Amino acid sequence: MIGVVVKLMVVDGKNEEFEQVGKDLMAKVKANEPGCLTYQLYKSKSEAQSYIFMEQYASEDALKSHGQTEYFKAAGPKLGACLAGKPEVEYFDIVE
């Protein structure tokens, strides 16, 4: 399994727009990607503009497939328009 954490900083005043796009994307991922075991957006309790996506994939193929979906590609520019900087992406291997 592969874990992914994406840290995102959102521009002041764009939280609602960002969250709506994030919610729509989460719903589509959960409905269409059985190889994506977790795909959840979280908002920081201490920093109002800080968010993370926590993701877990069953395989490298599932992760690659996720990035090729039309809804992921469509959400990218919408999410990007809300960001205060480049996302920080970190990949993890499961410890068993």
Backbone torsions as a table, in degrees:
resi	resn	phi	psi	omega
1	MET	NA	152.9	-178.6
2	ILE	-123.8	129.9	174.4
3	GLY	-103.6	144.7	177.9
4	VAL	-134.9	134.0	172.5
5	VAL	-124.3	124.3	179.9
6	VAL	-116.3	116.4	178.6
7	LYS	-96.2	131.9	-175.6
8	LEU	-132.1	135.3	174.0
9	MET	-108.7	128.0	-174.8
10	VAL	-104.4	142.1	177.5
11	VAL	-64.3	141.0	174.9
12	ASP	-52.0	134.6	178.3
13	GLY	87.5	-3.7	-177.9
14	LYS	-109.4	4.8	-175.7
15	ASN	-58.3	-47.9	-175.8
16	GLU	-63.2	-44.3	178.5
17	GLU	-62.6	-46.1	179.3
18	PHE	-59.9	-47.1	-178.5
19	GLU	-63.9	-37.4	179.8
20	GLN	-65.0	-44.3	177.5
21	VAL	-64.2	-41.5	178.2
22	GLY	-61.5	-42.3	179.0
23	LYS	-64.4	-42.3	178.7
24	ASP	-62.8	-44.3	178.9
25	LEU	-63.3	-44.6	178.4
26	MET	-57.4	-44.4	-179.0
27	ALA	-61.4	-41.9	-179.1
28	LYS	-69.3	-40.6	178.2
29	VAL	-62.7	-48.4	-177.5
30	LYS	-63.7	-32.2	-178.3
31	ALA	-81.5	-23.7	-169.0
32	ASN	-121.8	-6.3	-174.2
33	GLU	-125.2	87.6	-179.7
34	PRO	-63.7	-22.4	177.9
35	GLY	-80.4	-7.4	174.7
36	CYS	-97.4	108.2	-173.0
37	LEU	-83.7	-28.9	177.7
38	THR	-144.0	134.4	174.6
39	TYR	-151.1	95.7	-171.3
40	GLN	-136.8	134.9	175.8
41	LEU	-93.9	132.9	177.5
42	TYR	-125.0	144.5	175.9
43	LYS	-109.1	135.7	-179.9
44	SER	-62.7	140.5	175.0
45	LYS	-79.1	-21.5	-175.1
46	SER	-107.1	-16.6	-177.0
47	GLU	-134.7	103.1	-169.8
48	ALA	-58.2	-24.7	-176.7
49	GLN	-99.0	4.2	-175.7
50	SER	-103.2	129.7	179.5
51	TYR	-133.5	159.4	168.4
52	ILE	-137.0	146.6	163.5
53	PHE	-100.1	127.4	172.1
54	MET	-106.7	125.2	-174.6
55	GLU	-130.8	147.4	175.0
56	GLN	-140.7	129.6	-177.6
57	TYR	-119.9	144.8	-179.6
58	ALA	-69.9	-25.5	-176.0
59	SER	-159.3	169.0	174.4
60	GLU	-62.0	-38.1	178.7
61	ASP	-62.8	-40.0	178.4
62	ALA	-63.9	-40.1	177.6
63	LEU	-64.0	-46.2	179.2
64	LYS	-62.4	-42.2	179.8
65	SER	-61.2	-39.8	179.6
66	HIS	-56.5	-46.9	-177.7
67	GLY	-68.2	-14.1	-179.0
68	GLN	-99.0	-3.1	-178.4
69	THR	-70.6	148.3	-179.9
70	GLU	-63.8	-38.4	-178.6
71	TYR	-70.0	-32.6	175.8
72	PHE	-67.5	-45.2	178.7
73	LYS	-61.8	-38.0	-180.0
74	ALA	-71.1	-33.5	-178.2
75	ALA	-74.7	-27.5	-176.5
76	GLY	-51.5	-55.2	-179.8
77	PRO	-64.7	-33.0	179.3
78	LYS	-67.7	-44.5	177.0
79	LEU	-66.7	-43.3	-178.5
80	GLY	-58.5	-34.1	179.8
81	ALA	-66.8	-15.0	-179.3
82	CYS	-99.9	-7.7	-170.8
83	LEU	-87.3	146.4	178.2
84	ALA	-93.2	0.8	-179.2
85	GLY	179.3	-178.0	-179.1
86	LYS	-71.5	136.9	176.4
87	PRO	-62.5	147.1	173.8
88	GLU	-102.5	118.0	-176.5
89	VAL	-113.5	130.4	177.1
90	GLU	-130.8	135.4	-178.6
91	TYR	-107.4	144.7	-176.9
92	PHE	-132.7	145.7	170.2
93	ASP	-97.7	144.6	179.3
94	ILE	-70.4	144.7	175.2
95	VAL	-106.5	120.5	-179.1
96	GLU	-123.7	NA	NA
